[in-house]
């Protein structure tokens, strides 16, 4: 099994495996909320996957699935004029609706979301939203007495999808590989920042349209590029929406360490004779046990 097969197998190993279960729950929640708030039993209308799953960059073993559900605007007027924390009251109404379908499941309002915690470890975080004129969304934040905030995930989803299609599906795979690296190395970095950095890197990488055969170089060059990000930089701009994505800590040092390990892996790959076992051990040092032996 050659280099391209190693990385193809690795990418397959980290794909989300329980998409059927996720889809079923998503549709059940959507149907329940549509029944209670729109007088329809549609299991697809008014809802949208967001977060890493919506951007198609989640990996196997992820636990938090983000979805938004659009509510009629008159509910915004009602809870905006609410006596007390209308945002908290709105989350409770959403919670009570979902409980009709999942009566034996742990459900709670938590700041900006309603969290549905299933027994298998997957948590749905449902954000009730109202559509704005620019197609962004207003959502409730029940913290500190209650406020309304704005989010704009659709342009981010589109930007990731468009560039991914332009670069031979490499953007989604790189984002997933970076998530696996984050887990392996306990890197202090959020999912949207991973996707943002992968997007910025691949937008300019000269081999962005190549196949799995270039994934050793892609890993090497991405880690080098990440290691060179300004340590003083506090935020980056998300693709599509240009919203600020704040860092959670310094990821540059661990990126530099893995850049150096990738150089060793490539040196083993190109040795004469090739030292494939040693090369794979170095990639496993970077990416963990999901990388084939």
N, C-alpha and C positions, 0 to 999 in steps of 0.2 A: 504494500500500500504506500503510494507516494505522497509527497507533500500536499498536493491538492486534495487528495482523499482524506488526509488527516484533518484538514480544516473543514472540509465538507461534512465529515462525520461529527466533528466538534460542534458545528453550527446546528446540525440535526439534533444532537444530544441536548442542547439548551433551549430548543423550541418549547413553547407552552404545550403541555400534553393533554390538559383537561378542558379543551375548548368547548366540548359538548355540554359539560356540566355548567360552565360559565354562561353559555348562551341560554340554556334552559332557565337558569335563575334570573338572568337579565330580562328575559321575556316575561317571566312570572311577575317580577317587580313592576315592569313597565305596564303590563295589563292591569295590575291592581291599581296603580296610580291613575291610569287612564280612566278606569271605571269610576273612581271616586272623584276625579277632578275635571274630566272632559266628557263624561257620559258616553264613552266608547270602550269597547273591549279589545282594542288594538294592542298587540304585544310588541309593536315596533315604533309607533308614533310618539313624538315629543321626547324621546330619550336618545342619548348619544354616549358611546364609550369615549372617555377622555383619559388623560394620564398616559402611562406607558402602554397600556393595552390598546387604547385608542390610536396611539401613534404606531402600533405594531412592533414595539421595541421591548416588550416584556419578555422575560425568560421563564423557563420551567422553575417552579418553586416560589414564584412571586406570591405575595399574600394579599396585597391591597388592590382591589379593582375599583377604579373611579368611574362613575357614570353621572351624567346630569339629566335632570328631568325638568322640562319646561312646564311652567304653570300658567294659567290664565292671568292676564295683567290685573284684573280686578282684585286678585288675591294680594298683589303687591300693595295696592291702595289700601286694602283692609288692614294688612299687618304693618304697613308704614304708619298708619294712624292709630295703631294699637296702644292702649294704655299700659305702659311698662315695656318689657322687652319683646317686641313683636317678632323679632327674628327667632328667638327661642321658642315662642309659641308656634311659629310656622314649622320649625323642625319637629315639634311634638305632634303636630297634625300629620305630617308625613310619616312619622314613626307609627302612629296609630293606624294609618292606612295599611302600611306594609305588614303590621302585626295580624291583620285579617287573613293574609296568605301564609305567613310564617309565624304562627302563634307559639311554636315551641322553640323558636330561635332567639338568641340574644340580640336585641335591637335597642339602640340608644342614640339620642341626639348628642353630638359632640362638637361644639364650637361652630363649625361651618357645614357639617355633614350629618347625615343619619347613617350610623354604622350597623350593618347587618353581619354578624359574626357566625359563620357556619361551622359545623362540627369538624369539618375536614381542614380547617385552618384558613380558608379563603374568607376575606372580609370584603363586602361590598360597601363602598362609601358613596352614598347618594347625595348629590348636591341639588337642591331645588333652585331653579333659576327662572328669571324673566328675561325675555329677549328685548334687546335694545335696538334702536334704529339702525345702528351700524353692524348688526348681526352679532355683536358681543352679548354677554350675559351679565345680569345683576344677580348676586346671590347673597343670602343672609350670613352675617357673622354675629353670633349670639354673645361673643366675649365682650367684657367691659361695658355692659349695659345694652349692647346691640347696635350694629351699624350695617350698612349695605356696601358691598364691594363689587368689583368688576373683574371679569375674566374673559379671555378671548381665545379659546382652544382651537377653533375651526381653522384659522390660518396656519397654526402650527402643524396640525394634522396634514393639511394640504401641502405645506412646504416640504415636510418630511417625505410624504408620498411622491411628490413630483421629482425631487432630487433622487430618491431611491430608484424610481423608474429610469432616470437619466443615467444612472451609474451602475447598471447591471445588478441591481438589488443589493449592492454592497453597503449602502448606508444603514439599512435595518440590521444587516448581519454584524457590521462593526459596532453598532450601538448595543446589540445583544452581547457580543464578545466583551465589550467594555463593562457591561453590567456583571458578567461572570467574573471578570478581573476584580471589579470593586468588591464583590463578595469574598473572593479568595484572599484579597489583601486588606480587607477592612478599610477601604479608601473612603475618606469623608467627602462624598460627592453625591448629589441628588440625581434622580433619573432624568429630569428635564435638562440639567446641565450636561450630563453625559450626551444626550441627544443633540444638544446645541453645539458642543465641541466636536462631535463626530460630523455634524453637518458642515461646520466651518472648515474643518480639516479636509473633508472629501470634496468640498466645492472647488478646492484649488490643487488637490493632489493629482499629479500627472498620470497616475495609473488607475484612476478611479473607475474606469470601465473594464478593467481586467478581470480574470477569473480567479477561482480559489488558488491557483498556482502562485498568485501574487500576495496571498494573505500573510506570508511571513514578512514581506516588505511592508505591507499595510500596517501590521502590528508594530513593527520596528519604527516606522516613520510616524505613526500616530502617537506612540509613547514619547518619542523625541519631541514632537510638536507640543504635546501636553506639558512635558517637563519644562518647556521654554515659555509657558504662559507667565505673565507678570504676577509675582507673589503678592503684590500690593493691590491687584485688581479685585474689586469687591463683587462685581456683577458682570454678566454677559447678556447679550440681547438674543432672545429666543427667535428661531427662524419663523418667518411669517408674521407673527404678532409684534415682534420687537419688544415684548414685555421684558422687564428686568428679571434675570435668573441669578439669584445670589449664591455665592459659594458657601459651603458648610465647613470648610477647613482647607488646609494646604494639601493638594493632591500631587503637586509637582515632584516631590521627592520620591514617592513610590513609583510614579511614572518613569523617572530617570533610572531607578533601579531596574525596572522591567525593560527599559530600553537597552540597558547593558546586558541583561540576560538574553534578550532577543538577538543581540550581536553574537553571543556565544552559540545560540541555537543555529543561527545561519552559518556560522563558521563550521559547525559539525555537519550541516547539510551539504556544504560545498567542499568538504575535505575529500581527499583522494587517497584511499577509498572513502566513500560516504560513511558517516557514523550516525545512522538513522536513529538507533536506540538512544544515544546520548542527546541528539537533537530533540526528540520527543520528550525526554525528561526535562529539558529546559523549558519547552512550551508548557509542560504540565506544572512546572514551578510557577509559571506566570498565570496560567488559566485553571489549574486545579485538575481534579479527577474527571471532569467532563471531557477533557482532551484525551484522545485515544492513546493507549499504551503501545 
